[in-house]
C-alpha cells in the first residue's frame, strides 16, 4: 500500500491508471470519518476533498472521479458513493450485502462493484456495473466460482480483471 500526504492530510493513496490523479483517504479501513482528497499526481495540487464516514475501500478514475465504500456500523448497511471531478456527489447506492471492492473502467463510463457472499441478499457473490452519468445499474453478473472478490481493475484494453 502506498502512502502520501497533501497539506496536513496523510493516508492511504491510490493512483489513477493513467497516473494523472491520486486519491488519498485519511482513514481508509478504520471506523473513523474519512476525508477523500483528489489531487494531480505530479504536482499534488488539490482538486477537491470530500468527507464521508468510515471508508473501507476507494477508487480513482482516469478523469478524476472517486468512489468509496463506507459502512453504517449501527446496522451494517453499505453505502457506495461516487464523486465527480468537481467534488460533487454523483450518486449513492446502498446495499445490505457487503461490497468488497470497486473500480472505474479506463474511459470512466462505469463503476464496477464486487460484492461478498451473504447468501440471504441478492447481490451475494456478484459484480455489478453502474453507469457513471445516470447512476443506474447496467448489468449484474455472478462472480466466477462463487468466490469473494478482493480486487478489481481494468487492463490497458479496458477489460475487467478479477482478483480473488
Backbone as a chain_set.jsonl record, in Angstrom:
{"seq": "XXXXXXXXXXXXXXXXXXXXXXXXXXXXXXXXXXXXXXXXXXXXXXXXXXXXXXXXXXXXXXXXXXXXXXXXXXXXXXXXXXXXXXXXXXXXXXXXXXXXXXXXXXXXXXXXXXXXXXXXXXXXXXXXXXXXXXXXXXXXXXXXXXXXXXXXXXXXXXXXXXXX", "coords": {"N": [[0.847, -1.176, 0.0], [0.518, 2.191, -0.769], [1.48, 5.33, 0.631], [0.708, 8.763, 1.039], [0.974, 12.365, 1.309], [-0.889, 15.394, 1.507], [-0.797, 18.653, 2.147], [-1.961, 18.991, 5.407], [-2.965, 16.458, 5.499], [-2.577, 12.94, 5.59], [-2.364, 9.707, 4.303], [-3.646, 6.502, 3.073], [-2.929, 5.911, -0.301], [-4.044, 5.975, -3.69], [-3.471, 5.632, -7.144], [-4.666, 6.895, -10.271], [-5.176, 4.892, -13.223], [-3.939, 6.039, -15.417], [-2.064, 7.536, -14.188], [-2.431, 10.269, -13.684], [-3.955, 11.273, -11.619], [-4.291, 11.276, -8.048], [-5.608, 9.691, -5.204], [-6.204, 10.227, -1.873], [-6.968, 8.736, 1.146], [-7.762, 9.676, 4.268], [-8.314, 8.029, 6.417], [-8.536, 5.283, 5.643], [-10.055, 2.137, 5.906], [-10.486, 2.256, 8.628], [-12.679, 2.81, 11.475], [-13.258, 5.46, 11.621], [-14.308, 8.778, 10.692], [-13.634, 9.737, 7.299], [-11.603, 11.696, 5.093], [-11.607, 12.216, 1.758], [-9.189, 12.99, -0.592], [-8.512, 14.389, -3.683], [-6.067, 14.835, -6.058], [-3.73, 16.27, -8.442], [-1.315, 14.034, -9.617], [1.401, 14.533, -10.18], [2.042, 17.255, -9.361], [0.729, 17.374, -6.993], [-1.388, 19.074, -6.576], [-4.268, 20.073, -5.019], [-7.457, 19.06, -6.024], [-10.078, 18.483, -5.213], [-11.807, 17.85, -2.092], [-13.54, 15.47, -0.1], [-15.786, 14.601, 2.402], [-16.654, 11.729, 4.262], [-18.191, 9.008, 6.039], [-16.328, 6.426, 7.489], [-14.698, 5.04, 5.355], [-14.058, 2.125, 3.564], [-12.999, 1.063, 1.27], [-11.592, 2.387, -1.712], [-11.605, 4.114, -4.93], [-10.146, 5.574, -7.87], [-10.65, 7.397, -10.847], [-9.507, 7.696, -14.309], [-10.271, 10.201, -15.078], [-10.628, 11.697, -12.827], [-12.805, 11.192, -11.188], [-13.989, 9.906, -8.068], [-14.584, 7.148, -5.852], [-16.115, 5.483, -3.097], [-16.475, 2.897, -0.678], [-18.408, 2.749, 2.104], [-19.471, 2.17, 5.511], [-22.372, 1.863, 7.533], [-22.05, 1.496, 10.71], [-23.907, 0.96, 12.657], [-26.12, -0.46, 11.624], [-24.896, -2.012, 9.765], [-25.276, -1.578, 7.053], [-24.12, -1.015, 3.741], [-22.687, 1.696, 1.963], [-22.214, 3.088, -1.153], [-20.488, 5.584, -2.612], [-20.191, 7.924, -5.227], [-18.143, 10.364, -6.537], [-17.917, 13.273, -8.478], [-15.546, 14.866, -10.837], [-15.537, 17.507, -9.966], [-15.893, 17.447, -7.314], [-18.423, 17.021, -6.418], [-21.207, 15.102, -5.277], [-22.086, 12.404, -7.222], [-23.702, 10.078, -7.287], [-25.328, 7.836, -4.957], [-25.362, 4.588, -3.708], [-27.009, 2.071, -1.892], [-26.646, -0.898, 0.092], [-27.482, -4.067, 1.509], [-25.845, -6.198, 1.408], [-22.342, -6.954, 1.567], [-20.076, -4.921, -0.05], [-16.96, -5.618, -1.519], [-14.904, -4.451, -3.071], [-14.111, -1.931, -5.552], [-13.99, -0.435, -8.864], [-13.13, 1.823, -11.495], [-13.802, 1.843, -14.996], [-11.454, 2.317, -17.721], [-12.301, 4.4, -19.391], [-14.049, 5.741, -17.871], [-16.817, 5.257, -17.888], [-18.191, 3.424, -16.422], [-18.745, 2.313, -13.054], [-17.589, -0.351, -11.31], [-18.563, -2.837, -9.078], [-17.755, -5.226, -6.639], [-19.315, -7.722, -4.794], [-19.391, -9.396, -1.639], [-20.045, -12.695, -0.305], [-23.021, -13.004, 0.998], [-25.472, -14.879, 1.451], [-28.177, -14.459, 1.872], [-28.814, -12.18, 0.582], [-29.522, -10.61, -2.536], [-27.368, -9.579, -3.95], [-25.189, -11.185, -3.408], [-21.971, -12.615, -3.954], [-21.557, -11.279, -6.426], [-20.978, -9.164, -9.322], [-21.45, -5.894, -10.1], [-22.345, -3.423, -12.502], [-22.358, -0.014, -12.791], [-23.689, 2.79, -14.401], [-21.886, 5.719, -14.849], [-22.789, 8.332, -15.529], [-25.637, 8.289, -15.239], [-26.07, 6.883, -12.909], [-27.363, 4.511, -12.836], [-28.04, 0.977, -12.654], [-26.39, -1.116, -14.851], [-25.634, -3.743, -15.529], [-25.576, -6.955, -13.926], [-23.624, -9.592, -12.76], [-22.739, -12.969, -11.999], [-20.158, -13.767, -9.718], [-17.071, -15.307, -10.642], [-16.815, -18.778, -9.987], [-18.203, -18.52, -7.613], [-16.793, -17.169, -5.569], [-15.458, -14.915, -3.121], [-14.492, -11.642, -4.128], [-11.594, -9.762, -4.106], [-10.191, -7.86, -5.407], [-10.456, -5.588, -8.059], [-9.732, -4.497, -11.303], [-8.928, -2.694, -14.307], [-7.455, -3.597, -17.393], [-5.055, -2.428, -19.88], [-6.492, -2.649, -22.227], [-9.002, -2.148, -21.435], [-10.373, -4.229, -20.268], [-11.985, -6.082, -17.721], [-10.316, -7.199, -14.843], [-10.277, -9.692, -12.48], [-9.594, -10.326, -9.124], [-9.126, -12.803, -6.716]], "CA": [[0.0, 0.0, 0.0], [1.24, 3.44, -0.91], [1.01, 6.408, 1.489], [1.073, 10.09, 0.545], [0.419, 13.475, 2.082], [-1.213, 16.662, 0.862], [-1.028, 19.569, 3.26], [-1.98, 18.346, 6.725], [-3.55, 15.13, 5.388], [-1.704, 11.828, 5.268], [-3.164, 8.494, 4.299], [-3.5, 5.51, 2.014], [-3.042, 6.582, -1.6], [-4.238, 5.194, -4.906], [-3.29, 6.419, -8.358], [-5.468, 6.502, -11.433], [-4.383, 4.033, -14.101], [-3.119, 6.877, -16.289], [-1.131, 8.228, -13.289], [-2.646, 11.713, -13.639], [-4.628, 11.648, -10.375], [-4.037, 10.499, -6.848], [-6.654, 9.786, -4.191], [-5.712, 9.925, -0.529], [-8.006, 8.549, 2.158], [-7.112, 9.975, 5.543], [-8.573, 6.985, 7.412], [-9.03, 4.084, 4.966], [-10.113, 0.892, 6.651], [-10.766, 2.435, 10.054], [-14.077, 3.168, 11.722], [-13.292, 6.895, 11.866], [-14.655, 9.525, 9.48], [-12.557, 9.893, 6.325], [-11.6, 12.766, 4.107], [-11.0, 11.805, 0.498], [-8.548, 14.094, -1.288], [-8.112, 14.073, -5.05], [-5.083, 15.824, -6.499], [-2.899, 15.858, -9.558], [-0.263, 13.192, -9.046], [2.732, 15.116, -10.308], [2.239, 18.461, -8.547], [-0.065, 17.223, -5.769], [-2.312, 20.203, -6.444], [-5.578, 19.582, -4.592], [-8.581, 19.347, -6.919], [-11.226, 18.528, -4.306], [-11.854, 16.942, -0.947], [-14.903, 15.029, 0.181], [-15.851, 13.921, 3.698], [-17.65, 10.686, 4.431], [-17.942, 8.176, 7.209], [-15.861, 5.052, 7.502], [-14.343, 4.469, 4.051], [-13.419, 0.814, 3.643], [-12.297, 0.843, 0.01], [-11.736, 3.554, -2.584], [-11.132, 4.005, -6.308], [-9.978, 6.847, -8.574], [-10.727, 7.179, -12.296], [-8.578, 8.433, -15.166], [-10.784, 11.555, -15.274], [-10.709, 12.383, -11.543], [-13.914, 10.74, -10.343], [-13.586, 9.0, -6.991], [-15.676, 6.356, -5.284], [-15.758, 4.871, -1.824], [-17.404, 2.038, 0.043], [-18.406, 3.047, 3.535], [-20.429, 1.35, 6.239], [-23.092, 2.358, 8.694], [-21.729, 0.442, 11.673], [-25.064, 0.654, 13.517], [-26.938, -1.518, 11.014], [-24.003, -2.688, 8.812], [-25.568, -1.303, 5.652], [-23.015, -0.449, 2.971], [-23.005, 2.85, 1.129], [-21.238, 3.322, -2.207], [-20.6, 6.979, -3.044], [-19.4, 8.293, -6.398], [-17.945, 11.809, -6.537], [-17.463, 13.705, -9.803], [-14.267, 15.592, -10.806], [-15.689, 18.816, -9.311], [-16.062, 17.208, -5.887], [-19.852, 16.908, -6.112], [-21.713, 13.733, -5.215], [-22.79, 11.987, -8.442], [-24.776, 9.183, -6.858], [-25.117, 6.984, -3.791], [-26.071, 3.309, -3.743], [-26.985, 1.39, -0.597], [-26.779, -2.346, -0.022], [-27.386, -4.86, 2.732], [-24.726, -7.1, 1.191], [-21.07, -6.265, 1.753], [-19.211, -4.771, -1.217], [-15.548, -5.79, -1.164], [-14.009, -3.551, -3.791], [-14.709, -1.253, -6.704], [-13.032, 0.088, -9.838], [-13.653, 2.52, -12.672], [-13.192, 1.431, -16.259], [-10.489, 3.314, -18.182], [-12.986, 5.521, -20.031], [-14.919, 6.285, -16.829], [-18.235, 5.093, -18.205], [-18.786, 2.528, -15.435], [-18.165, 1.96, -11.765], [-17.836, -1.774, -11.133], [-18.523, -3.145, -7.652], [-17.8, -6.649, -6.331], [-19.951, -7.998, -3.502], [-19.026, -10.637, -0.945], [-21.108, -13.686, -0.242], [-24.015, -13.086, 2.075], [-26.423, -15.552, 0.595], [-29.557, -14.006, 2.041], [-29.013, -10.984, -0.23], [-29.467, -10.858, -3.976], [-26.087, -9.166, -4.506], [-24.084, -12.03, -2.949], [-21.039, -13.12, -4.952], [-21.878, -10.697, -7.73], [-20.274, -7.988, -9.826], [-22.441, -5.007, -10.711], [-21.844, -2.325, -13.32], [-23.19, 1.183, -12.64], [-23.396, 3.865, -15.348], [-21.423, 6.887, -14.103], [-23.614, 9.524, -15.808], [-27.015, 8.183, -14.74], [-26.124, 6.197, -11.623], [-28.249, 3.354, -12.992], [-27.461, -0.35, -12.817], [-26.318, -1.526, -16.248], [-25.708, -5.203, -15.539], [-25.081, -7.683, -12.765], [-23.201, -10.927, -13.158], [-22.265, -13.81, -10.905], [-18.705, -13.841, -9.585], [-16.555, -16.622, -11.051], [-16.657, -19.818, -8.963], [-18.87, -18.09, -6.377], [-15.782, -16.833, -4.581], [-15.358, -13.479, -2.85], [-13.547, -10.907, -4.965], [-10.908, -8.79, -3.282], [-9.541, -6.855, -6.233], [-10.954, -5.34, -9.411], [-9.005, -3.475, -12.048], [-9.06, -2.793, -15.76], [-6.164, -3.596, -18.071], [-4.889, -1.373, -20.889], [-7.525, -2.82, -23.262], [-10.261, -1.857, -20.744], [-11.029, -5.487, -19.858], [-12.013, -6.25, -16.286], [-9.502, -8.25, -14.241], [-10.851, -10.031, -11.168], [-8.639, -10.995, -8.236], [-9.742, -13.434, -5.531]], "C": [[0.893, 1.24, 0.0], [0.646, 4.48, 0.051], [1.54, 7.725, 0.956], [0.521, 11.13, 1.493], [0.151, 14.656, 1.164], [-1.568, 17.606, 1.996], [-0.949, 18.829, 4.574], [-2.527, 16.925, 6.681], [-2.51, 14.107, 4.95], [-2.567, 10.579, 5.263], [-2.827, 7.566, 3.165], [-3.775, 6.182, 0.678], [-3.24, 5.573, -2.723], [-4.076, 6.137, -6.084], [-4.256, 5.948, -9.427], [-4.567, 5.69, -12.358], [-3.483, 4.854, -15.02], [-2.1, 7.712, -15.503], [-1.265, 9.749, -13.292], [-3.216, 12.166, -12.304], [-4.218, 10.731, -9.244], [-5.186, 10.749, -5.878], [-6.032, 9.381, -2.861], [-6.911, 9.836, 0.398], [-7.333, 8.694, 3.508], [-7.303, 8.873, 6.582], [-9.061, 5.692, 6.784], [-8.962, 2.871, 5.872], [-10.385, 1.045, 8.134], [-12.238, 2.766, 10.232], [-14.192, 4.63, 12.128], [-13.706, 7.597, 10.581], [-13.428, 9.762, 8.598], [-12.723, 11.184, 5.543], [-10.899, 12.213, 2.884], [-10.442, 13.051, -0.166], [-8.153, 13.624, -2.671], [-7.231, 15.219, -5.525], [-4.419, 15.338, -7.771], [-1.718, 15.102, -8.982], [1.091, 13.888, -9.07], [2.957, 16.295, -9.361], [1.555, 18.388, -7.185], [-0.937, 18.453, -5.491], [-3.702, 19.654, -6.141], [-6.654, 20.022, -5.582], [-9.862, 19.446, -6.103], [-11.01, 17.612, -3.119], [-13.313, 16.625, -0.679], [-14.89, 14.246, 1.489], [-16.959, 12.881, 3.685], [-17.27, 9.851, 5.63], [-17.376, 6.829, 6.811], [-15.559, 4.446, 6.129], [-13.598, 3.158, 4.236], [-12.594, 0.523, 2.405], [-12.573, 2.031, -0.892], [-11.244, 3.24, -3.989], [-11.038, 5.405, -6.896], [-9.95, 6.562, -10.075], [-9.661, 7.988, -13.027], [-9.023, 9.872, -15.416], [-10.952, 12.315, -13.961], [-11.947, 12.093, -10.722], [-13.326, 9.902, -9.209], [-14.824, 8.267, -6.5], [-15.182, 5.728, -4.008], [-16.874, 3.972, -1.346], [-17.287, 2.433, 1.503], [-19.531, 2.254, 4.191], [-21.099, 2.157, 7.336], [-22.926, 1.263, 9.742], [-22.878, 0.127, 12.628], [-25.899, -0.479, 12.939], [-26.174, -2.318, 9.95], [-24.437, -2.559, 7.357], [-24.337, -0.688, 4.992], [-23.531, 0.707, 2.131], [-21.867, 3.016, 0.124], [-21.492, 4.725, -2.732], [-19.686, 7.207, -4.232], [-19.355, 9.819, -6.465], [-17.368, 12.216, -7.89], [-16.164, 14.524, -9.698], [-14.345, 17.001, -10.215], [-15.853, 18.679, -7.799], [-17.506, 17.126, -5.453], [-20.273, 15.437, -6.131], [-22.508, 13.424, -6.475], [-23.967, 11.093, -8.107], [-24.337, 8.409, -5.629], [-25.947, 5.729, -3.999], [-25.932, 2.672, -2.368], [-27.226, -0.094, -0.802], [-26.73, -2.97, 1.363], [-26.238, -5.863, 2.63], [-23.43, -6.292, 1.246], [-20.309, -6.155, 0.436], [-17.753, -4.857, -0.781], [-14.644, -4.753, -1.797], [-14.746, -2.943, -4.976], [-13.617, -0.714, -7.605], [-13.793, 0.831, -10.926], [-13.023, 1.916, -13.91], [-12.32, 2.586, -16.758], [-11.129, 4.551, -18.804], [-13.948, 6.229, -19.093], [-16.385, 6.328, -17.258], [-18.93, 4.32, -17.098], [-17.999, 2.516, -14.132], [-18.565, 0.51, -11.541], [-17.608, -2.107, -9.66], [-18.626, -4.658, -7.477], [-18.343, -6.842, -4.923], [-19.501, -9.338, -2.953], [-20.24, -11.546, -0.873], [-21.915, -13.654, 1.033], [-25.271, -13.586, 1.396], [-27.872, -15.127, 0.774], [-29.853, -12.769, 1.19], [-28.777, -11.288, -1.697], [-28.095, -10.513, -4.57], [-24.946, -10.14, -4.214], [-23.293, -12.603, -4.128], [-21.342, -12.566, -6.35], [-20.983, -9.509, -8.043], [-21.332, -7.137, -10.514], [-21.745, -3.846, -11.413], [-22.837, -1.169, -13.227], [-22.739, 2.219, -13.668], [-23.043, 5.125, -14.559], [-22.343, 8.09, -14.311], [-24.987, 9.445, -15.158], [-27.103, 7.602, -13.333], [-26.991, 4.947, -11.656], [-27.446, 2.062, -13.152], [-27.52, -0.736, -14.287], [-26.412, -3.043, -16.364], [-25.166, -5.743, -14.221], [-24.732, -9.083, -13.241], [-22.674, -11.677, -11.944], [-20.741, -13.811, -10.894], [-18.241, -15.228, -10.016], [-16.381, -17.545, -9.847], [-17.315, -19.486, -7.627], [-17.869, -17.843, -5.24], [-15.798, -15.326, -4.318], [-14.267, -12.845, -3.723], [-12.92, -9.821, -4.105], [-10.187, -7.721, -4.084], [-10.195, -6.806, -7.606], [-10.046, -4.299, -10.045], [-9.25, -3.693, -13.534], [-7.679, -2.743, -16.379], [-6.14, -2.498, -19.132], [-5.904, -1.466, -22.024], [-8.927, -2.61, -22.688], [-11.075, -3.123, -20.46], [-10.919, -5.628, -18.347], [-11.157, -7.437, -15.852], [-9.997, -8.44, -12.819], [-9.808, -10.776, -10.357], [-9.346, -11.534, -7.006], [-8.749, -13.438, -4.391]], "O": [[1.901, 1.296, 0.703], [-0.567, 4.502, 0.259], [2.672, 7.804, 0.481], [-0.291, 10.828, 2.368], [0.861, 14.885, 0.185], [-2.534, 17.377, 2.723], [0.02, 18.116, 4.833], [-2.555, 16.247, 7.708], [-1.684, 14.361, 4.073], [-3.418, 10.414, 6.137], [-1.884, 7.782, 2.404], [-4.739, 6.935, 0.54], [-2.683, 4.475, -2.707], [-4.491, 7.295, -6.03], [-4.619, 4.774, -9.49], [-3.342, 5.788, -12.286], [-2.386, 4.416, -15.366], [-1.361, 8.503, -16.089], [-0.317, 10.45, -12.939], [-2.999, 13.305, -11.891], [-3.851, 9.574, -9.45], [-5.673, 11.872, -5.747], [-5.412, 8.323, -2.746], [-7.756, 10.73, 0.436], [-6.437, 7.922, 3.851], [-6.528, 8.791, 7.535], [-9.942, 5.048, 7.353], [-7.948, 2.612, 6.52], [-10.502, 0.042, 8.838], [-12.957, 2.978, 9.257], [-15.094, 5.008, 12.876], [-13.482, 7.07, 9.491], [-12.321, 9.962, 9.1], [-13.831, 11.689, 5.36], [-9.744, 11.792, 2.953], [-11.14, 14.057, -0.291], [-7.526, 12.574, -2.818], [-7.584, 16.393, -5.417], [-4.519, 14.168, -8.139], [-1.176, 15.501, -7.952], [1.84, 13.837, -8.094], [3.953, 16.328, -8.638], [1.778, 19.242, -6.327], [-1.187, 18.817, -4.342], [-4.247, 18.866, -6.913], [-6.75, 21.198, -5.932], [-10.644, 20.381, -6.278], [-10.156, 16.726, -3.134], [-14.205, 17.414, -0.993], [-14.081, 13.336, 1.664], [-18.052, 13.116, 3.17], [-16.17, 9.97, 6.169], [-17.886, 6.172, 5.904], [-16.135, 3.414, 5.786], [-12.619, 3.092, 4.98], [-11.594, -0.19, 2.48], [-13.655, 2.615, -0.848], [-10.562, 2.241, -4.216], [-11.756, 6.313, -6.477], [-9.31, 5.61, -10.523], [-9.001, 8.848, -12.443], [-8.239, 10.681, -15.912], [-11.378, 13.47, -13.977], [-12.13, 12.688, -9.66], [-12.285, 9.265, -9.375], [-15.955, 8.708, -6.705], [-13.989, 5.47, -3.844], [-18.054, 4.237, -1.572], [-16.193, 2.448, 2.066], [-20.421, 1.735, 3.517], [-20.485, 3.01, 7.977], [-23.584, 0.225, 9.672], [-22.825, -0.877, 13.339], [-26.34, -1.363, 13.674], [-26.745, -3.201, 9.31], [-24.01, -3.348, 6.514], [-23.603, 0.074, 5.622], [-24.665, 0.693, 1.652], [-20.697, 3.077, 0.505], [-22.575, 5.023, -3.236], [-18.545, 6.744, -4.247], [-20.392, 10.483, -6.451], [-16.441, 11.58, -8.391], [-15.728, 14.842, -8.592], [-13.308, 17.625, -9.988], [-15.941, 19.68, -7.088], [-17.799, 17.157, -4.258], [-19.752, 14.639, -6.91], [-23.494, 14.1, -6.769], [-25.085, 11.311, -8.575], [-23.153, 8.334, -5.302], [-27.102, 5.803, -4.418], [-24.866, 2.726, -1.755], [-27.912, -0.503, -1.738], [-26.045, -2.484, 2.262], [-25.719, -6.324, 3.647], [-23.431, -5.086, 0.998], [-19.932, -7.174, -0.144], [-17.358, -4.242, 0.209], [-13.731, -4.234, -1.154], [-15.838, -3.371, -5.348], [-12.47, -0.552, -7.187], [-14.941, 0.513, -11.236], [-11.857, 1.522, -13.893], [-12.44, 3.709, -16.269], [-10.554, 5.638, -18.746], [-14.589, 7.207, -19.477], [-17.091, 7.308, -17.019], [-20.119, 4.524, -16.849], [-16.78, 2.681, -14.107], [-19.75, 0.179, -11.577], [-16.601, -1.716, -9.07], [-19.479, -5.301, -8.09], [-17.884, -6.201, -3.977], [-19.263, -10.288, -3.699], [-21.326, -11.192, -1.331], [-21.511, -14.231, 2.043], [-26.04, -12.806, 0.834], [-28.709, -15.408, -0.084], [-31.006, -12.351, 1.084], [-27.94, -12.118, -2.049], [-27.701, -11.091, -5.583], [-23.84, -9.947, -4.718], [-23.855, -13.013, -5.143], [-21.376, -13.312, -7.329], [-20.331, -8.937, -7.17], [-22.029, -7.612, -11.411], [-20.703, -3.36, -10.973], [-24.015, -1.328, -13.546], [-21.545, 2.495, -13.793], [-23.811, 5.553, -13.698], [-22.645, 8.799, -13.351], [-25.456, 10.428, -14.584], [-28.099, 7.806, -12.64], [-27.316, 4.387, -10.608], [-26.344, 2.051, -13.7], [-28.587, -0.688, -14.901], [-27.165, -3.568, -17.184], [-24.41, -5.08, -13.511], [-25.462, -9.683, -14.031], [-22.216, -11.067, -10.978], [-20.11, -13.85, -11.95], [-18.937, -16.216, -9.783], [-15.857, -17.132, -8.812], [-17.006, -20.115, -6.614], [-18.085, -18.26, -4.102], [-16.122, -14.548, -5.215], [-13.246, -13.471, -4.008], [-13.625, -9.05, -3.454], [-9.633, -6.781, -3.514], [-10.452, -7.835, -8.23], [-9.641, -3.336, -9.394], [-9.721, -4.75, -13.953], [-6.828, -1.957, -15.961], [-7.094, -1.731, -19.262], [-6.154, -0.476, -22.712], [-9.923, -2.863, -23.366], [-12.305, -3.088, -20.419], [-9.877, -5.327, -17.764], [-11.254, -8.529, -16.41], [-10.122, -7.485, -12.054], [-9.207, -11.738, -10.835], [-10.08, -10.809, -6.334], [-9.06, -13.921, -3.303]]}, "num_chains": 1, "name": "protein.A"}
